[in-house]
Amino acid sequence: MTDLATYHHHRSHTADALAACSGPRLTSNPISAATSLVAQVSHIIRTQRRPGETKALDYGCGNGTMTDTFAQALDGQALGVDPSLPLIREADTTPNAHFLHAPAGSVPAPSRSFDLVIVSLVLGGLNGARLGHAVAEIMRVLKRDGLLILIEATGERTSNTHWTQRSAAQYQALFPNVGLNQASTFDASADHLTLLAGREGAGAGLRN
């Protein structure tokens, strides 16, 4: 089992159900801030989408809880991918969303395939070559001028074996060709979450 597969195995079997994948972490928490974050992502998608933009990728979708919501906000289709095969097997296909296994984080799609890529609470679980590969894959499949949305924990909690705390600026630096701006910040459970959004090739990110 690879290191990445080991991480996702832990993620799907951890005692903390909210850590299993991005969807449950955001939607199973009754705190209103978490609900507001999901609503804010949908708001950005609806208001920033351009004519003809209909294809979304939910990178690291877990069991796909939010993938259909993102597709509906775009008024299009969404593909959810995750390196964890057990989580993908739990995902329910809908008319707007379907799911594929992404071994080692490699997206089973051609380059420049997606108008929108959403990455929710994924990159904090990666380091080194695995992080570099994920970033490269995200940029490979994002269309020129495509919209990238990141949700990551950016608080001051101590990093551990399975999670690395980074600042919003560090996430912005991972995507120098995308004008990522902080759209919102939320406190959900013990996490301080930051929502960043921007377009590939943009000199400045998107604002509310």
N, C-alpha and C positions, 0 to 999 in steps of 0.2 A: 504494500500500500504506500503510495507516495505521501510526502509531507502534506500536500494540499488535500488529498483524499482523507488523510488522518484528521486534519483540521475540520473538514466538513462532517466527518463521522462523529467527531466530538460535538459539533454544532447541532447535529440532528438527534443526538442522544443525551445532551446535557441535562442536568437536573433542573436548570433554569429554563423553563419553557419559552420565556421571552427571548432567550438568546439563540433559539433554534434557527430562526431565519428572519429576514427583515419584516415580512408581513405580520406574523404574530407579535413581534417586538413592538410594532407601532399600533396595531389594532386591538390586541388583547389587553392593553393597558388602559384602564378607565380614565386616566388623567386626561383632561380636556386638551392639554397641549399636544399630546400625541395625535389626537383626532384633528386638531388644527393643522398639524404638519402635513398630514395626508391631504387635507383640503387645500393647503397652500400649493402642494405639488400639482394637484389637478388644476388649480387656478392658473399656475404658470403655463401649464401645457395648453389650456384653452386659450389664454390671451396671447401667447407667444408663438403659437403654431402659424405656419404660413400656408397659403393655398397650395394644395398638392401634397402636403406632408401628411402621410397616412401610416407610416410604418415605424413602430417603436420596438426597442429591445429593453427588456428588464433583465439586467446582468446581475447574476447572483440572486435569482428570484426566490430561492428557497422552495416552499411548497406552493408558490404562485398566488398567495392570498390577494395581492394588490394588482397583479398583472392586468386583469380584465378592467379594473378601475382606470388604469393608465390608458388602456386602449380606448375606452369610452370617452375619456377626456380629449383624446386626440381625434376622436371620431374616425378611428381606423382600426388597424390590426396590431397586435403585440405578440412578440415571441419572448417567452421566458426561458432563460437558460441557467443552469446551476451545475457545478461540479459534483454535487451530492446526488447520486442516483436514487437513494431512498427518498429524498425530499421531492425530486422531480416525479417520482412515482405517485406521490400524494397529490400532485397538482391536478386540478380538474379543468380539462379543455372546455372552452366556451366558443360561441360563434365569433368572438373577437380576440380570443387569446389561445395560443397553443404553446407547447412546452417541449424542449429537447434537452437531453443530457449534454453537458459541455465538459468533457474530460480535461482535467488539468486547467480548466478555465478557458479553453479554446472554443470560440464561438463557431458553431457549424453553419456558417453563412458567408457569402462572398464579401469582399471588401466594399466599403461605401454602400451598405445595404439599408441603413436605418436613418430616418430623419430625426429620430429622438432616441437617446440612450439614457436610461435611468439606472443609477447604481445606489442601492440603499443598504447601508451598514454592511459593506462587503470589504472595502479596501483596508479597513482597520484590522482585519484578520489576516492580512498578507504582509510579507516583508521580503526584502532582497529580490532575487530573481523572480519569485512568484508575483510580487507586487509589480515589477517591471513588465512581466508578461501580461498581467491583467490590464495595465494601462495601455500597453501596445495593442491589445486586442480591442479594447474600447475605441481607441482612435482609428484602428483599421476599419472597423465596421461602421463608424459614424460618417455620414455623408458630409461632403464639403458644405460649410455653413450650417451643419446640423446642430441641433440643440442637445446639450449635455446637462443632466441634473444629477447632483450628488447629494446624498444625505449621509453624514458621518458624525460620529461622536468626537467632539473637539474640546472636551473639558480637561480638567487637570488631574483626573484619576490616574493612578499609577498603571503603567503598562504591565501586562502579565503574559503568561505563556501563549495564550490564545488571542490576545488583543493588544494592539499598539495604539496609544493615544497620540494623535497628531493635531496640530493647529490647523485652522482654516487656511492660513498662508501656505502651509506645507502641502495641503491638497491642491491649492491653486498652482503651486510650483510643479506638481506632477503633470499638469496639463498646460504647458506654456503656450500652446497654439489655440487654447480656448480662453475666451475672456470671462472667466468665472468670477462672479460677484456673490457676496453673501446676500441671499434673498430674505432669509429668516433664521432666527435661532429659537430653540425650544428646550425646555427641561422636561424630559420624560423619564420617569422612574429615577434612577440614580445617574442618568446620562444627560450631558449637555449636548444637544444635537444642533448641527448647522446645516442649513440647506443652501447649496450653491448652485447657480445656474448660469449658463453662457453658451455662446455659439462658437463653433470651430472657426478659426480665422478672424474672430472679432477682436477689436482693440480694447473693448470694454464689455463687461458682462451685462446681464439683464437686471433690471430693477423691477420692483413690484409695480 
